[in-house]
Amino acid sequence: MSPRYQNRIELLQGTLDLLILETLRWGPRHGYGISQAIRTNSGDILQVDTGSLYPALHRLERQKWITADWKVSENKQRVRVYRLTAGGKKQLESERSRWAQLSDAIAGVLNPAKREGEA
Amino acid sequence: MTFSLWNRQKREGELDEELQSHLRMAVEDRTERGETEDEASRAARRELGNVGLIKEVTREMWGGASFEKLIQDVRYGLRMLRKSPGFTAVAILTLALGIGANTALFSVVNGVLFNPLPYPHPEQLVWLAESKPNFATGSISFPNFLDWQKNNQTFTSMSLSRGYSYNLTGLGEAEQLRGRLISSDFFAVLGVNPAMGRSFAPGEDAIGAAPIAMISGGLWKRKFGSSPEILGRSLTLDGKAYTIVGVVPASFELSLGGFHDIDVYVPIGQWGNPLLPKRGAGLGFHGIGRLKPGVSIEQARADMQGVTQGLAAAYPDTDKGIGAGVFSLKQTMVKDLRVFLLVLLAAVGFVLSIACVNVANLMLARSSVRTREFAIRTAMGASRGRLLRQLLTESLLLASTGGTIGLLLAGWGTNVAIAQLPVTLPRAAEIGLDARVLLFTLLITLACGILFGLGPALKSARPNLHDTLKEGGRGGSGSRHRAQGVFVVVEMAMALVLLIAAGLMIRSLTALWNVNPGFDSHNLLTFGVALPPSMSMADPAAIRAALRRVDQELAAVPGVQSVSLSWAATPIASDDEDLFWIEGQPKPASDSEMNMALSYVVEESYLNVMRTPLERGRFFTAQDNENSSRVVVVDDSFRKQYFGEKDPIGRHIFLTNKGGRAEIVGVVAHVKQWGLDSDDKEKLHAQLYFPYMQLPDEAMALSWNGTGVMVRYDPKAPAIGESMRAAIKRISSEHVMSSTQTMDSIISGSLATQQVSLILLGAFAALALGLASSGIYGVISYVVEQRTQEIGVRMALGAKRTDVLRLVLGTGMKMAGIGVAMGLAGAFGLTQLMASLLFGVSATDPLTFTVVAILLTIVALTACSIPARRAMRVDPMVALRYE
């Protein structure tokens, strides 16, 4: 395996899980739909690599945070649709709060003066 | 979570479908945005990326995949191996032979050295002997044994036994039986129960007890058809009727000298030898004891030291200076074979290592052909770990196929091979494939698979994608060349060690065959003759007459040049000792202070038969008989030891067991009684010749039942052994001839360990040499092929053909040189281990080391010269145009 792919997965892992779970909170979606939703909701900034998306989906499925079913789409195509489970919802909560902590922390590091001023 | 194979296949399909639908939706989105079908499809594909890799990585997420991957790897591996049947066959055959030879040798080592003896609590069993001034493991006298038994504190039980040949009559043709005189608890000590009946009860081994016997399972079957009504029947041994009380299990086997193929067991007390009750008599008895639970050999030795010191104080005349030797029974059985077997096991291990290196070389050569395949697989999404696993699976497939065939070969061949060996291996019946051998085979098979698989696999699994795909497989040749170079160096080094080991054995055996035994062993036949059992009661004159008759009959056989009756006068095969003192010196106060000499009882023709040189005086004549005064002849060692530079002729000695005063009439050369290799190591060398017909009456009375015969024959005479047997049978049908052997075969048998070592080490070394030279040939050929253009350029720039030759040979010689240097260093340490197998040559013999190193270098040079010549013939034009 070339190092290029490996690094990307490694870097995105925690974040990508959060993004997928969050996307599924609004209803079941297939893989392509998830990638499109992330892309649109991020204003075309986040483009999820397929080579990261599907391994992540299958891993989340194995962890029982999401489940998958074959459905027929509007275009009469068979698609694999993912849905959030109860466990997935809990996981999403904890990932969200972890992310909030992380981004606060990073913001604090990036703007120490502002923080001091507020205090 | 586990997936069945079927489940996984289904999921595989689903994953495929999922990605396809992803792609389709992406294309649809793009066409809706106004891209052409073509553009959309291309862009979507690019966006999707490497589908193979995505699948590979996604599959990893499923977990529980190892088994499925293994199956896939094995399938693929089998397909690859089938695709190159030549490589596969050579590799499997090489490994099968290597692993087979190792398994066979290990099963021997396991059966002989490692496994416990097949008796209950074998660790408690010890072998017993008397330590005497002249013999570290001398025989135990019957009275001493009885006192040992009574006085010791550390033994549960103790037994005594010796071999004895019986003349069996009354059951078909008279024949000689191998018998054993045993004390009552012989079988109890070993924990062996009779298959039928009973063993001897305490007291039944006493002198004067009723004659009873136990027979072997073999004799029971052969002579009595395994009849269940055997107990209580009578067996006529040496003309005396013995009642059969028990049958020894047919499986009973004791791998000690003299215990082979015993037919009949008789209580010690039945032996009519008048010396039996004498405390000082050395009659060839040795003991086996069982230690009390928890008692160590050291404790038993300390205990026995006390016992023997007590006896020495009580009977100083016979027991002064006599101790007890206590040795582990197992170690006594396998003593000198330990080094022999371990050296061979090491050698065969070397051969397997070389075989592995050769297969690794083949794999490496093949992997360069497969570089493209690996590059494509990588491009298709195979991870490096996956490729590595695939290659290791292939090498393990090769190894396990080779290992299975090797195991079959070993299982079938080991016992066949052992039967062919000129050495009688102790415990041979216990050799087989048990769990430990199977585990050993499994381990070496796995080790081989990893050993020869991992190196090439690591190399191949790191392909330089870009270059390889572009240039079609030239990438990484430099590192391949280096790896091969290392392999060749290792092969050379190991081959050198084996060659040196074989060379040292050749030097040892040459030295041994050049040892002058003191007689001419060629065309010399030896056997035993027993007179009819009716002679057991005959008077000495009648026995002398009967023996002279045997003499005449044998001498008259065509092809016989001279014949001598003998007693303990077959060097190496038999020995007997006499106590004496020299007239003119004070008579020693006790037997234990007497001088001891090897005693050869022979006839006047003995010197002609043996061709031992006479050095002074005369040998015996027909007139040195029962009616004339006693004479003896001594050997050169005797003369030097007891007379120094003085002339022994005309001096007298007193023999304690052969009738007293006798005159020394001659001196003959020393005979290597204890064997060509070990005579110098023994303490007792002085030899004494005594005329057969002058044997005192009591000794003559015993000799009816077995006297030795030495015959010098014409090598052109056909079937001399058969003619001898016919001549004996002509005298009477109750005369029995036994243990016919040529003197050459006795000597050869005494050197069997060295000879087998030479044969096997030689074979292993030859194999190693062949593998190593083919290895260096292959690498140099490859180097020449790779550098054809460079050579062409050099030649175009004016390099001479000799320069090219020097260039190529130089590369080969560098590898050979490093290999030889490493091999010499290795051999320097390793040959020490075989020092005890060597004779007349040091383990680091400079001559052997030098000659073998030169020999190996020449072979390597020859192997390199073939590709070197090819390089010399390179046409610069052709080579350059090819580029």
Boltz contact constraints between the chains, C-beta under 6 A:
constraints:
  - contact:
      token1: [A, 1]
      token2: [B, 383]
      max_distance: 6.0
  - contact:
      token1: [A, 31]
      token2: [B, 22]
      max_distance: 6.0
  - contact:
      token1: [A, 32]
      token2: [B, 22]
      max_distance: 6.0
  - contact:
      token1: [A, 32]
      token2: [B, 25]
      max_distance: 6.0
  - contact:
      token1: [A, 50]
      token2: [B, 48]
      max_distance: 6.0
  - contact:
      token1: [A, 50]
      token2: [B, 49]
      max_distance: 6.0
  - contact:
      token1: [A, 50]
      token2: [B, 54]
      max_distance: 6.0
  - contact:
      token1: [A, 51]
      token2: [B, 49]
      max_distance: 6.0
  - contact:
      token1: [A, 51]
      token2: [B, 54]
      max_distance: 6.0
  - contact:
      token1: [A, 54]
      token2: [B, 54]
      max_distance: 6.0
  - contact:
      token1: [A, 54]
      token2: [B, 58]
      max_distance: 6.0
  - contact:
      token1: [A, 55]
      token2: [B, 57]
      max_distance: 6.0
  - contact:
      token1: [A, 55]
      token2: [B, 58]
      max_distance: 6.0
  - contact:
      token1: [A, 55]
      token2: [B, 61]
      max_distance: 6.0
  - contact:
      token1: [A, 58]
      token2: [B, 58]
      max_distance: 6.0
  - contact:
      token1: [A, 58]
      token2: [B, 61]
      max_distance: 6.0
  - contact:
      token1: [A, 59]
      token2: [B, 61]
      max_distance: 6.0
  - contact:
      token1: [A, 77]
      token2: [B, 21]
      max_distance: 6.0
  - contact:
      token1: [A, 79]
      token2: [B, 21]
      max_distance: 6.0
  - contact:
      token1: [A, 80]
      token2: [B, 18]
      max_distance: 6.0
